[in-house]
Amino acid sequence: MVTVIVPAFADAAHWFLALTGGVGERWQEPGLGDWNVHDVVGHTSRSLLTVESYLGVPAQTVQVASAAAYYLALTGVDGEEVTERGR
């Protein structure tokens, strides 16, 4: 499965880089929810680095089995705290 995931991840990272190259002077414009464009790009950049480091270390166990399970696990998480941590 990793042989499929890594190229897909690389494609997504290259797409994100190309997309952010077109931001120009719009860094302070609204981005997503309470975040401006700068916040979204920073959060996504950090996410890409996190995924990259996780891909380099095999998991010992599966803690969350699917994307749906991940979102269900976030139920009840303080949205304001997530917003600030993302910045």
Buried (B, 14 or more C-beta within 10 A) or exposed (E): EEEEEEEEBEEEBEEBEEEBEEBEEEBEEEBEEBBBBBBBBBBBBEEBEEEEEEEEEEEEEEEEEEEEEEEEEEEEEEEEEEBEEBE
